[in-house]
Amino acid sequence: MGFLLALGLLADGALVALLIGISGFVFSGPEGMNGEIGAVLSWSLALGVCLVCALLALVFWRGGRRDFALAAAWLPALGFLAGAVFTL
């Protein structure tokens, strides 16, 4: 189970890196938050969900709730996958 948690946290980290990588497109360049407000809000929410879910997964794991830890770790990756599949 620890291996699955590590993979989930790695997937969360990859999503955070992807979101930071595309932030220039969302914010209309490197100079600041000049992008469309809907895009900025959804980018910020997605980044926050990835970070909070990773933190919650570690807290649940330390508290002995391994099932909640796995669910929290994999939630952003599964949400991204569902969004990619349903928008095709």
N, C-alpha and C positions, 0 to 999 in steps of 0.2 A: 504494500500500500504506500509505503514511503516513496517508491519509485514513481508511482502514478502522481503523487503530490508534487514531486520534483519536476515531472514533465509538465504538469499543469502550471506551476510557477514559471517554468521556462517559457511556456506558451504565453503567459501574461506578460513576461518581460519582452518577448518578441512583438507582441501587440503594442506595448508602450513604445518600443523602438520604431515600429511602423508609424504610429501616430505622430511621434516627434519628427520622423522623416518627412511626413506629408504636411507638416504644420505650415510650411512656407506657402503651400497652395491654398490653405484655408485662410491664412491671415494676410493674403495679398502681398507677400514679400517679407523680407527680413526686418523691415522697419517697425513693425508693430501690428496691433490688432485692428487692421483696417478692412477686414473681410466682412462678408455678409453676416449679420448677427445670428441667423439660424445655423450657419455652418460653424461659427465660433462656439456657440452654445453646445451643439452636438459633439464637436471635437472635445471640448472641455469635459462634458459629461462622460464620454467614452474613456478619456484618460483617467478621470476620477474613479470610474467603475473598475478599471483594470487595477489601479493602485489599491483601492479599498478592498477588493476581493482577494488580492494577494495577501494583504495584511490580515484580513479576517481568516483566511485559510491557515496562516501560521498560528493565530490565536486559538482557533478551534483545535488545531493539531496538538498544541501544548496543553489544552484543556481536556484532552482525551476524546473529543468528538471527531473521530477520524472520518465519519461519513459526511458531516457538514464541511469538514476541511476539504475533502475531495470535490464536493459540490461547489464550494466557493472558489476553489482554484480553477476549475474547468468552466465556470459560468461565462467569463468573457470570451474564451475561445469558441465555445459552442454558440454563443450569441453572434459572434462574428461569422461563423460558418452558416448559421441559419439565415442571417442577413444576406450573405453572399448567394446562397441557394435561392432564396425567395425573391431576390431582385433580378434574377435572370429572365 
